[in-house]
Amino acid sequence: MSYNLDTLYRQVIMDHYKNPRNKGVLDGEVLTVDMNNPTCGDRIQLQLQVEDDIVKDVKFDGEGCSISMSSASMMTQAIKGKKLKEALKMSDTFSHMMMGEDIDMEELDLEDLGALQGVAKFPARIKCATLAWKAMEKGFHEE
Amino acid sequence: MDVKAIREQFPILNQEVNGHPLVYLDSSATSQKPLSVIEAVNDYYRHDNSNVHRGVHTLGSRATELYEGAREKVRRFINADSTAEVIFNRGTTTGINTVAESFGLQNLTIGDEIVITPMEHHSNIIPWQQVAKKTGATLKYMPLQSDGTVTLEDARDTITANTKVVAIAHVSNVLGTINPVKEIAKIAHENGAVILVDGAQGAPHMKIDVKDLDCDFYAFSGHKMCGPTGIGVLYGKKEYLNAMDPVEFGGEMIDFVNLYDSTWKELPWKFEGGTPIIAGAIGLGAAIDFLNEVGMDNILNHEKVLADYAMKNLRTIDDLTIYGPENRAALVTFNLADVHPHDTSTVLDSFGIAVRAGHHCAQPLMRWLDVTATARASFYLYNTTEDIDHLVDGLLKTKEYFGDVI
């Protein structure tokens, strides 16, 4: 298998794809955001339970490729328990990573996310990786 | 047909992608361009570039001759009666929108019906949704058989005396279904309706005779038939085009302009507002010369061989779902078990194989198939059975790579 592919499909990514964290639906009063990628049909529903400016709980549901679903899984893990501001900052850092820029990995606060760094080398797939993050941003801006 | 010699006319095919020879299987999205087309556009810009229909100077005459010469080539290619029936535009989407906006809004009202099918490309759905919303007409869908075909019986049941427009793809860009448009045109006419054929996937691959099909409108794109992007054709019967209002107003399309009213040029220029796509039309003319030289019947036969070969060999892959009928145009849409088509496409790309992944601008059809997306390999005159062998190999490697997901 070519070197290229393995920079994209890291084991961590496949693990999140096969065993997504925080997948499902939240009960009670939650913020729900639907977002899709009109070019490919990937769709995500993100549910956020925010209290006192803090992400108390978060779940996602949807259909998509390994990159979009694993990114969603990692994102939910990364922002759980974070302040909205911190989560948005993380999203910003993540977009910079997708543009292939050098970033401080510690700002992402979840080691697994580093596995998505390789996506930057596959321009056609960047939108897959950012879908869940865009949904999160949209949710917070609505809030 | 000497495919090796044909391939030599397509310089783009002679390259490596990700360390592998390019296997281009995305011609339904856009075809590659032969040298003669690239050179025709190049020559025009180097020697003849000028605006058409206005300059008295020599370059103006040359450009006009080339542009109108291309129109005549299109006329012969589709066997239209007159160049008045050949309108140059930006592509199939523009052609359908012109008919919807002009014919549709002018002629439809509450109680009238527009009949389409669930296999249509978005560009043959949304313009009709808009017409229905604006006029109060009803949009109706002909049902599909489980293999993604339409039957004439269903066509007869769906098309009624209230139907004013039938709009249908000649060939489905997802299923590869070749629709019986000639027979459906007859049914439409028996009910007093006009028929528009979306020829985006038809004109590049088979001989089109608009008189034999007896379709009232036939829209297609140059870039899918070896021509440049940005040029397309709307064929329409003169009797309809004459009665239709233009949809774009401005330069080129006028006769007299007064302070408060204006009159239009005759056909086809009435529908060509603004400086036309001159280089694109000339490139399309060169593409038609190229296709004619190879022979449309030869192309169709070659593609039939490829389609059969692809079906036979792809079927040997376990867990590969193929969508669409047995008898099909030269494209195969599929999904490999639970591997998302984006992932399939990325893995194939790593082997230099270009396929399309996504909803193919046919979301209603994706829902009918009960999938969110699919991958599609589509073939053209420059493809070979070896290309299909590479595809099969690539899919087997994809399966191996995503083995534990499947």
Contacts between the chains, C-beta under 8 A, distances in Angstrom:
chain1	res1	chain2	res2	distance
A	1	B	397	7.4
A	1	B	401	6.2
A	2	B	18	6.7
A	2	B	19	6.8
A	2	B	350	5.0
A	2	B	351	7.7
A	4	B	18	6.1
A	4	B	350	5.3
A	5	B	346	7.5
A	5	B	347	6.3
A	5	B	350	4.8
A	5	B	401	7.0
A	8	B	346	6.7
A	9	B	343	7.8
A	9	B	401	7.3
A	14	B	404	7.6
A	14	B	405	7.1
A	17	B	405	6.8
A	18	B	404	7.1
A	18	B	405	6.1
A	39	B	358	6.1
A	40	B	342	6.0
A	40	B	357	6.8
A	40	B	358	4.3
A	40	B	359	6.9
A	40	B	373	5.8
A	41	B	358	6.1
A	41	B	359	4.3
A	41	B	363	7.2
A	41	B	366	6.5
A	41	B	372	4.5
A	41	B	373	4.3
A	42	B	342	7.6
A	42	B	372	7.2
A	42	B	373	7.6
A	43	B	372	7.1
A	63	B	372	4.9
A	64	B	340	6.5
A	64	B	342	7.8
A	64	B	372	7.6
A	65	B	340	3.6
A	65	B	341	7.7
A	65	B	342	3.8
A	65	B	343	5.1
A	66	B	340	6.3
A	66	B	343	5.1
A	66	B	402	8.0
A	66	B	405	7.5
A	67	B	342	7.3
A	67	B	343	7.6
A	122	B	346	6.6
A	124	B	346	7.5
A	125	B	342	7.1
A	125	B	346	6.5
A	128	B	342	6.4
